[in-house]
Amino acid sequence: MSTPPPAAAPAPAVALSRRRWTRLMPVVFVTYSFAYLERSNFSVAAAGGMADDLHITGSVSALLGSLFFLGYFAFQIPGAIYAERRSVKRLIVWCLLLWGVLATAQGLIPDVRVLMVVRFLLGVSEAAVLPAMVIHITHWFTSRERGRANTWLILGNPATVLWLTVVSGYLVEWVGWHGMFIAQGVPALIWAFVFHKTIDDHPRDARWLTPEERTALEGALAAEQRRLPPGAGGYLAALRSRNVLLLSLQYFLWSLGVYGFVFWLPSIVRAGSDEGIGLTGLISALPYLFACAAMLWNSRASDRAGARNRYVWPWLLLGAAGFYGSYLLGDAFWLSYPLLCLAAAGMYAPYGPYFATIPELLPQKLSAAAVGLINSFGALGGFAGSYLIGTLNDVTGSTAASFLTMAGCLVLAALLMFAVRAPRSEAAPDAVPEPRPVPTPKDA
């Protein structure tokens, strides 16, 4: 699957505003960082004494980690449709407030059964965040820019884990796992007000753009939509689309590998390295540094090439090779550790081009439901990955089977990308030339 680069357009009188990058992307990045925090700090708490204090077995810990994704799965499509039809801004503000309260509550709950309910509700509160933010990017950035824009969004994933695994490990040492949850839940409540003040749903709502900039951006985005095949059949047609169904299955397999890695890496590191929880967090963070670098390079290359597929599947195969190499090395942790860094880079690098693909397959009014469906299958993959990998580690007493499982899922995810076909673009008779984007600070 690849998408042809947009046709070249003559240089316009008004270029697309650079302020979109400097105003919107830092807020987008931090918001998704808060959302992702609750998916990864649970594993640090479990490795840092929570499992012992609450008498949580390996299988129950896997269930607690995966319950998040059941709630996350249930509200993907409704959240995405609300974001497209109504308001991304209102939806994200309420999500931030709700998950800030629930995240803090995790540090105050002494009963495992209540904790299970909270973990499920956390998934519900965060379900709409990623599809809503992907939709928000389509309202503000052209197809030439979305690979990088989506990368800055999803960069909140590995970047959060990078600092979180370091900070959380030492927080557990200083204030215990109770204090860690509280310290990391309260800032989300504050950020809700920052998001409300900073973000606008559409360029036409942004007072910080000049009238000429608003007109140029709205015109460029509308012209792109006119070049897509007309959407017929409404949301159900989008959900039955061959491409959408293939991408949903592909993202399920991909996410199984990613979240199996995220949830269980601290436990794998602690068991393999015999280090304390503080240093375990530091060792667990390094693979995400490689992931961040790979994401930034790959999204930039994808946008410049005007292609998507060849910037997705090779990286997934690279991630599979890293896991398979770790499987071959067995319990030789320090030999397999560089391969885990390679696996992290391979799994994370394709995210920007991948999520830029979806709006290029369907008209904007239908892509919201498609993003919701694809990400909901990713949530199921996260559930399967966190539960299956935890159970395999618990039953076998080794990480070998886990590495082999994650490698196999990534290989299948890479192969499925070849079955997705890009639609033929159709230029509308009244299409207007697309203004040339001002380079981002990184491009300048």
Secondary structure, 3 states (H helix, E strand, C coil): CCCCCCCCCCCCCCCECCHHHHHHHHHHHHHHHHHHHHHHHHHHHHHHHHHHHCCCCHHHHHHHHHHHHHHHHHCHHHHHHHHHHCCHHHHHHHHHHHHHHHHHHHHHCCCHHHHHHHHHHHHHHHCCHHHHHHHHHHHHCCCCCHHHHHHHHHCHHHHHHHHHHHHHHHHHHHHHHHHHHHHHHHHHHHHHHHHHHHCCCCHHHCCCCCHHHHHHHHHHHHHHHHHCCCCCCHHHHHHCCHHHHHHHHHHHHHHHHHHHHHHHHHHHHHHHHCCCHHHHHHHHHHHHHHHHHHHHHHHHHHHHHCCCHHHCHHHHHHHHHHHHHHHHHCCCHHHHHHHHHHHHHHHHCCHHHHHHHHHHHCCHHHHHHHHHHHHHHHHHHHHHHHHHHHHHHHHHCCCHHHHHHHHHHHHHHHHHHHHCCCCCCCCCCCCCCCCCECCCCCCC
